[in-house]
Amino acid sequence: MKSRVRRFVTACLAGGLCVPCGATSVPAQNLVFTPVLSAGVGARPEGLTVGDFNGDGRPDIATSNGASDDVSLLLGNGNGTFRAAYAVGVGESPMGLATGDFNRDGTPDLAVAETGAHRVSILAGQGRGAFAPPVSYPSGQGPTALSVGDVDGDGDQDLVVVNSGRFGHYAPFSWSILLNRDGGFLPPRRFESQGRDGLFPTDVSLADLDDDGLPDVTVTWSQPSWRRPNGYVSVFRNRGGGRLTPWRTIPAGFTLSAVTQTDVDADGAPDLLAASMFTDSVNVLLRRGSGGYTKPAHLDAGFGPVALACEDLDGDGARDLMAVNRASRSVSILLGRGDGSFQPAGQYAVGAAPTAMGIEDFNGDGLPDIVTANSGSDDVSILLSGTAVIPSMALSTDALRFAEDVRAPAHRTLPVTVSNVGLGPLRIAGVALEGPDAQAFSVDEAPCVGVTLAMGERCALPVHFTSTARGTHQAQLRIFDNAPGGPRVVTLRGTGTG
C-alpha cells in the first residue's frame, strides 16, 4: 500500500486567518473528530510515518524514538484502533522517518535519520510487520529530516536528507542526496555546507516545480533565535541524473520549521507553504509564472507549528491545511477555499510536545484521519474524522489459577469472559497460548474467535489445564481483537501433583 503520508521534522496543523483579498467564500462542511485516542510508543518520539507493514491491507503507524533509540510499530485493526506497540532497535537518536519500497519487493521499508550517528539506516520490510536488521549509510552531520522520491529518474526511490547538526548545534550544516542503486545507496552528494551565515536546514520537500517530470528540492533554513538573517527557502532545480543546481532563494518568514508544496489555488502549479515556529504562523506563497511566488500571506496557527500537511478533509475538492503546534499541544485545521485562501476550522488537542504527523483513513470510512507523534508524552494521538465509534474490551480476569488436585475434572477448566464495554463492534480475531509450558494448557476457541460482539455483549473462552506432570506450569493466553491496545494477556498457572 502506497502511503499518502509525509514525514515531518515536527508535527503540524495551523488554525489561522483567511488570506488573499478578493477570495470567494465557500461554505465549509463541518469537521467532526472523535475524542482523541492515544497509544504508547518509545521514549521521545520525533518522527512518524504510515504504511501497511504487515500486508493486511490496513494502515499501520511507525514512530522513531529519539531517547529509546528504536522504532515503534503499531499495527492497525482497520477500525481506527491499533495493537500495542512493539520496538525495532536502530542507532543513536533517531529522528526523521519515512516509508518507501527501496528494494522494489512490494513490501514497505523504513528509512531512519539517526541524528546521533550521522547516518541514515534502512530497515527492509519482510512482511507481517517484521524488518531486517538496519543497514546504515553516511549522510552528513546530524541528519534530522528526510524525504523520499525518484531524484535521478531511474525508477528507484532515493533519499534527500537534511543535516542540521541536531537543529544547529553541530556545524557544518548541509543537505544531501543518497541515490538508490539496487536497494542500496551510493555515498551522499552534499549541498550548501557553507555560506548561509549560521543558518541551518530544518525541512525538505520534493515537488516538480518546472513540469519536467523530475522532483525539485525545496529546503527551509533557520536560526535558533531572532538573529538575522533568518528564514529562507532555497529551491534547487533537478537537471536529471541526480544533478541539482541552485534556482531560487525565497524569504518566506522567520525561524522556518517545515515546508511543503502543493496546489492550493487550483491553477495546476504547486504553491509553497512554510511554517514559522516563533511567529506562530503558516506562510502561503502562491506560484506565479515560471517559478515566481507571491509575497507570503500569514495564517495564524497555534503556538510553535513545526510541520505542515495538506489534504482534502471536508470533501469539497479543495486542499485543506493542517499544522501540529508543539507548544500549544494541538492540531490546527484551516479549510481551503480553492483559490489559495483559507478559513480556520478549529483546534484539536493532542499529546504533549507533538513533533510529527500523518494523515490516512485508519478506520476505512473514506475520510482522512490524523495521527501525531508526541515527544513529551511518549505516545501518539489519533483523531478519527466522522462519527466513528470505538470498541473496548474488558476481561473477567487477568490470571487463571488451576487447583492443585488435578484428579478433580471440575478444577481443570476455568473460563475467561470477554465483554465489549465500548460503542463500536468488538471482533475477536484469534487466541494463542505462549510460553515454555504452553503445552500444559488448551483453549476452546469456538465460543469467541471469529465472533463480533455488539456493545454490552460477552462471550466465554474455556481454558483447560491438561498436564498431569508434577510441578507448577505457567503460560500466557493472548487474545487478539480490534480494540485499542491489544492483544490482551491472561496469565495461566496450574500445579500438578503427578
C-alpha positions in Angstrom: 0.0 0.0 0.0 1.4 3.3 -1.0 1.2 5.8 1.9 -0.1 9.3 1.3 1.7 10.4 4.3 4.8 12.6 4.5 7.3 12.6 7.4 7.9 16.0 9.0 10.6 17.2 11.4 7.9 18.2 13.7 4.2 17.8 13.7 1.9 20.4 12.3 -1.6 22.0 11.9 -2.5 25.6 11.9 -5.7 27.3 12.7 -5.4 30.7 11.1 -6.8 33.7 9.3 -8.1 33.7 5.8 -5.7 35.3 3.4 -5.7 36.8 -0.1 -8.1 39.6 -0.8 -11.0 39.1 -3.1 -11.4 35.4 -2.2 -14.8 33.9 -2.9 -16.4 32.5 0.3 -17.3 28.8 0.1 -19.5 27.2 2.8 -17.4 24.7 4.6 -18.6 21.3 5.8 -18.4 20.7 9.5 -15.5 18.6 10.6 -16.2 16.1 13.3 -13.5 14.2 15.2 -13.9 11.6 17.9 -12.3 12.2 21.3 -8.5 11.6 20.9 -7.3 8.0 21.2 -3.8 7.6 22.4 -1.3 4.7 22.2 2.1 4.4 23.9 5.3 4.2 21.9 9.0 4.5 22.8 10.7 7.4 24.6 10.5 10.8 22.9 9.0 10.0 19.5 10.4 12.5 16.9 9.3 11.1 13.6 6.2 9.4 12.3 5.2 7.6 9.1 2.3 5.4 7.9 2.3 2.2 5.8 0.9 -1.3 5.6 3.8 -3.0 7.3 2.1 -6.4 7.8 0.4 -6.7 4.5 -3.2 -7.0 5.7 -4.5 -4.0 3.8 -4.8 -1.8 6.9 -2.7 1.2 7.5 -0.1 0.9 10.4 1.9 3.6 12.2 5.6 3.8 12.9 7.5 6.3 15.1 11.2 7.0 15.6 12.0 7.4 19.2 15.0 9.7 20.0 15.5 8.7 23.6 15.0 4.9 23.4 16.9 4.5 20.1 14.3 2.5 18.4 11.3 2.5 16.1 7.8 1.6 17.4 5.4 -0.2 15.2 1.6 0.0 15.8 -0.4 -2.4 13.7 -3.8 -1.2 12.7 -7.0 -3.1 13.4 -8.8 -1.4 10.5 -11.3 0.5 12.7 -9.1 3.3 13.8 -7.5 1.4 16.7 -4.1 -0.2 17.0 -2.5 -3.1 18.7 0.1 -2.4 21.4 3.4 -1.1 20.0 6.5 -3.2 19.6 10.0 -2.0 19.1 12.7 -2.4 16.5 16.2 -1.3 17.5 18.1 1.3 15.5 21.1 3.5 16.0 21.6 6.6 18.1 19.0 9.3 18.5 16.7 8.5 15.5 14.6 11.5 14.3 13.4 11.6 10.7 11.4 8.6 9.5 9.9 7.8 6.1 8.3 4.9 4.2 9.5 3.6 0.8 9.9 0.5 -1.2 13.7 0.8 -1.7 14.4 -2.7 -2.9 11.3 -3.0 -5.1 9.9 -6.2 -3.5 6.5 -4.7 -2.9 6.9 -4.6 0.9 7.3 -1.2 2.6 10.7 -0.4 4.0 11.7 2.3 6.6 14.3 5.0 6.3 15.5 6.4 9.6 17.7 9.5 10.1 20.0 8.7 13.0 21.0 12.1 14.3 23.5 11.0 16.9 25.2 8.6 14.5 25.3 11.0 11.4 23.8 8.4 9.1 20.6 7.1 7.6 19.5 3.5 8.2 17.3 1.3 6.1 15.0 -1.3 7.7 13.9 -3.6 4.9 10.4 -4.8 5.4 10.0 -8.6 5.5 6.2 -8.7 5.7 3.9 -9.5 8.7 5.3 -6.4 10.4 8.9 -7.7 10.6 12.0 -5.9 9.5 15.6 -6.9 8.7 18.4 -5.5 10.8 19.2 -1.9 9.8 21.7 -1.2 7.1 23.4 2.2 7.5 24.7 4.8 5.1 26.5 8.1 5.9 24.5 11.2 5.2 26.0 14.3 6.9 26.3 16.0 10.3 23.3 15.3 12.4 20.5 14.3 10.0 17.1 15.3 11.3 14.6 15.0 8.4 14.3 13.2 5.1 12.1 12.8 2.1 11.7 10.0 -0.4 11.4 10.4 -4.2 13.0 9.3 -7.5 15.5 12.1 -7.9 17.5 10.7 -10.8 14.6 9.3 -12.8 15.7 5.6 -12.8 12.6 4.2 -11.2 14.2 3.6 -7.7 13.3 5.7 -4.7 16.1 7.9 -3.5 16.6 9.9 -0.3 17.0 13.6 0.3 18.3 14.3 3.8 18.5 17.4 5.9 21.7 17.5 8.0 21.0 20.2 10.6 23.5 19.0 13.2 20.6 18.4 15.5 19.0 21.8 15.0 22.0 24.0 14.7 24.3 22.7 17.4 27.0 20.9 15.4 28.2 22.7 12.2 28.8 22.3 9.3 25.2 22.2 8.0 24.1 20.7 4.7 21.5 18.7 2.9 22.4 15.6 0.8 21.1 13.2 -1.8 21.5 9.5 -1.4 20.9 7.8 -4.8 19.4 4.3 -4.7 21.3 1.5 -6.6 19.6 -1.9 -6.5 18.2 -1.3 -3.0 21.5 0.1 -1.6 22.6 3.7 -1.6 25.6 5.5 -3.0 27.8 7.9 -0.9 25.9 11.1 -0.3 26.1 14.2 -2.6 26.2 17.1 -0.1 24.9 20.6 -0.9 25.2 24.0 0.8 27.5 23.1 3.6 28.8 26.6 4.0 27.8 30.2 3.3 24.4 30.6 4.9 25.5 32.9 7.8 24.9 30.4 10.5 21.5 29.2 9.3 20.8 25.5 9.4 18.3 23.5 7.4 15.1 22.3 9.1 13.0 20.5 6.5 12.9 19.4 2.9 10.1 19.0 0.3 10.2 17.3 -3.1 7.9 18.6 -5.9 8.1 19.0 -9.7 8.3 22.8 -10.0 9.2 23.2 -13.7 7.0 20.5 -15.2 9.8 18.3 -16.5 8.7 15.2 -14.6 11.6 15.3 -12.1 11.2 16.3 -8.5 12.9 19.5 -7.5 14.2 20.2 -4.0 13.0 22.8 -1.5 14.8 23.3 1.8 13.9 25.6 4.7 16.7 27.4 6.6 16.5 28.9 10.1 18.4 30.1 13.2 17.6 29.2 16.8 16.7 32.8 17.7 15.6 36.1 16.2 19.1 36.7 14.8 19.2 37.9 11.2 19.3 36.7 8.5 16.6 34.2 9.4 14.1 32.2 7.5 15.0 31.4 3.9 13.7 28.8 1.4 16.3 27.5 -1.1 15.0 25.9 -4.2 17.2 23.6 -6.4 16.2 22.6 -9.9 16.6 18.9 -10.9 18.6 18.6 -14.1 18.3 14.8 -14.3 20.6 12.0 -13.3 20.7 13.3 -9.7 22.2 16.7 -10.7 20.7 19.7 -9.0 21.5 23.4 -9.4 20.5 26.4 -7.4 17.4 28.1 -8.7 15.8 30.5 -6.2 16.2 31.8 -2.6 13.0 33.0 -1.1 12.5 34.9 2.1 9.4 33.0 3.5 9.3 34.0 7.2 11.2 33.8 10.4 12.5 30.6 12.1 11.1 28.3 9.5 10.4 24.8 10.8 8.7 23.0 7.9 7.9 23.2 4.2 5.5 21.6 1.8 4.5 22.3 -1.8 1.0 21.6 -3.2 -1.5 23.3 -5.4 -3.9 25.2 -3.1 -5.3 27.7 -5.7 -6.2 25.1 -8.4 -4.1 26.6 -11.1 -2.1 23.4 -11.7 1.1 24.7 -10.2 2.4 23.7 -6.7 2.4 26.5 -4.2 4.8 27.0 -1.3 3.7 26.7 2.4 6.2 27.2 5.2 5.7 27.0 9.0 7.2 29.8 11.1 7.7 28.4 14.6 8.3 31.5 16.6 5.7 33.7 14.8 3.1 31.0 15.3 2.0 31.2 11.7 2.0 29.4 8.4 3.1 31.4 5.4 1.4 30.8 2.0 3.3 31.8 -1.2 1.3 31.2 -4.4 3.1 30.2 -7.5 3.1 32.8 -10.3 4.6 32.4 -13.7 7.8 30.4 -14.3 8.9 29.8 -10.7 7.9 33.1 -9.2 5.9 33.4 -6.0 3.6 36.0 -4.3 4.6 37.7 -1.1 4.0 35.5 2.0 0.4 35.6 3.3 0.4 34.8 7.0 -2.1 32.4 8.5 -2.3 32.3 12.3 -1.6 28.9 13.8 -1.3 27.6 17.3 1.9 28.1 19.4 5.0 26.7 17.7 3.9 25.0 14.5 6.6 22.6 13.4 5.5 20.9 10.2 2.8 21.0 7.6 0.4 18.8 5.6 -2.3 19.3 3.1 -5.3 17.1 2.4 -9.0 17.5 1.4 -10.6 16.9 4.8 -14.1 18.1 4.1 -14.6 16.6 0.7 -15.2 19.9 -1.2 -12.3 19.2 -3.7 -10.0 21.9 -2.3 -6.8 21.2 -0.4 -7.0 22.0 3.4 -4.1 22.8 5.6 -3.1 21.1 8.8 -0.4 22.0 11.3 0.7 20.5 14.6 1.6 23.0 17.2 4.3 21.9 19.5 3.9 24.5 22.3 0.1 24.5 22.4 -0.2 20.7 22.1 -2.8 20.9 19.3 -3.6 20.3 15.7 -5.0 23.3 13.8 -7.1 22.9 10.7 -7.6 25.5 8.0 -10.1 24.8 5.3 -9.1 25.7 1.8 -11.4 27.7 -0.4 -9.7 26.5 -3.6 -8.3 29.9 -4.5 -5.3 29.9 -2.2 -7.2 31.4 0.8 -8.2 29.5 4.0 -10.6 29.8 6.9 -9.9 28.4 10.4 -11.9 25.3 11.3 -10.8 24.5 14.8 -8.0 23.4 17.1 -7.8 19.8 18.4 -5.9 18.9 21.5 -3.3 16.1 21.2 -0.5 14.8 23.5 2.5 16.8 24.9 5.0 18.4 22.5 3.8 16.9 19.2 6.6 16.6 16.7 5.3 14.8 13.6 2.0 14.0 11.8 0.5 11.5 9.4 -2.8 11.5 7.5 -4.6 8.3 6.5 -8.0 6.7 6.5 -7.4 4.5 9.6 -11.0 3.2 10.0 -12.0 2.6 6.4 -14.8 5.1 6.3 -13.4 7.0 3.3 -12.5 10.1 5.4 -8.9 11.1 6.2 -7.9 10.8 9.8 -4.9 12.4 11.6 -2.2 10.9 13.9 0.5 12.9 15.7 3.7 11.7 17.5 4.0 13.4 20.9 7.6 13.6 22.2 6.5 15.0 25.6 4.1 12.2 26.4 5.7 9.2 24.6 2.6 8.4 22.7 0.7 9.0 19.5 -2.7 10.8 19.3 -5.3 9.6 16.8 -8.1 11.9 15.6 -10.7 9.9 13.7 -12.9 12.1 11.4 -16.6 11.4 11.0 -18.8 9.7 13.6 -16.5 6.7 14.3 -17.3 4.5 17.3 -14.7 2.5 19.1 -15.0 -0.9 20.8 -13.4 -1.5 24.2 -12.6 -4.9 25.7 -13.0 -6.0 29.3 -11.8 -9.3 30.7 -13.2 -11.0 33.7 -9.7 -11.7 34.9 -6.0 -11.3 34.0 -4.9 -14.5 35.7 -6.3 -18.1 36.0 -5.0 -20.4 38.8 -6.0 -24.0 38.4 -6.5 -26.2 41.6 -3.6 -28.4 42.6 -5.8 -31.5 42.7 -5.7 -32.4 39.0 -7.8 -35.6 39.6 -10.9 -33.4 40.0 -12.0 -32.6 36.5 -14.1 -29.7 37.5 -11.0 -27.9 38.7 -9.2 -28.3 35.4 -11.4 -25.9 33.3 -11.8 -22.2 34.0 -13.4 -19.5 31.8 -12.3 -16.1 30.7 -15.2 -13.8 29.9 -14.7 -11.3 27.2 -17.0 -8.2 27.2 -17.5 -5.3 24.8 -17.8 -2.2 27.0 -17.3 0.2 24.1 -19.6 1.7 21.5 -18.3 0.0 18.4 -18.4 -3.7 17.4 -15.7 -5.8 19.0 -14.3 -8.7 16.9 -12.2 -11.4 18.4 -9.7 -12.3 15.7 -7.9 -15.2 17.5 -6.2 -16.6 20.6 -2.8 -18.1 21.2 -1.1 -19.9 24.0 2.6 -18.9 24.6 5.4 -19.7 27.0 7.6 -22.7 27.8 4.7 -24.6 29.4 2.1 -23.7 26.8 1.5 -27.4 26.0 0.1 -27.8 29.5 -3.0 -25.8 28.6 -5.6 -25.7 25.9 -8.4 -23.3 25.0 -11.8 -23.7 23.2 -11.8 -21.0 20.5 -15.3 -21.6 19.2 -17.4 -19.5 21.6 -15.4 -16.3 20.9 -13.0 -16.5 18.0 -14.5 -15.0 14.8 -17.4 -13.6 16.8 -18.4 -9.9 16.7 -19.7 -8.6 20.0 -22.1 -5.6 20.0 -22.0 -3.1 22.9 -22.8 -4.9 26.1 -22.4 -8.4 24.7 -20.0 -11.0 26.0 -18.6 -14.5 25.3 -16.6 -17.0 27.3 -13.3 -18.7 26.5 -13.0 -22.1 28.3 -9.3 -22.7 29.3 -8.2 -26.2 30.2 -5.2 -27.3 32.3 -4.2 -30.6 30.6 -0.9 -31.6 32.2 -0.6 -34.3 34.8 3.2 -33.8 35.3 4.3 -32.9 38.8 5.2 -29.2 39.5 3.9 -25.8 38.5 3.3 -24.9 34.9 2.8 -21.3 33.6 1.8 -19.9 30.2 0.1 -16.9 28.7 -3.2 -16.7 26.8 -3.1 -13.9 24.2 -6.4 -12.6 22.9 -6.3 -10.7 19.6 -9.1 -8.2 18.9 -9.9 -4.9 17.1 -10.0 -2.7 20.2 -7.2 -0.3 21.2 -4.1 -1.7 22.9 -4.4 -5.4 22.1 -3.5 -8.2 22.3 -4.8 -8.9 25.8 -2.8 -11.2 28.0 -4.1 -13.6 30.7 -1.5 -15.4 32.9 -2.2 -19.1 33.4 -0.8 -21.2 36.3 -1.5 -24.8 37.1 0.1 -27.2 39.6 0.3 -30.9 39.0 0.7 -33.5 41.8 1.9 -36.3 39.5 
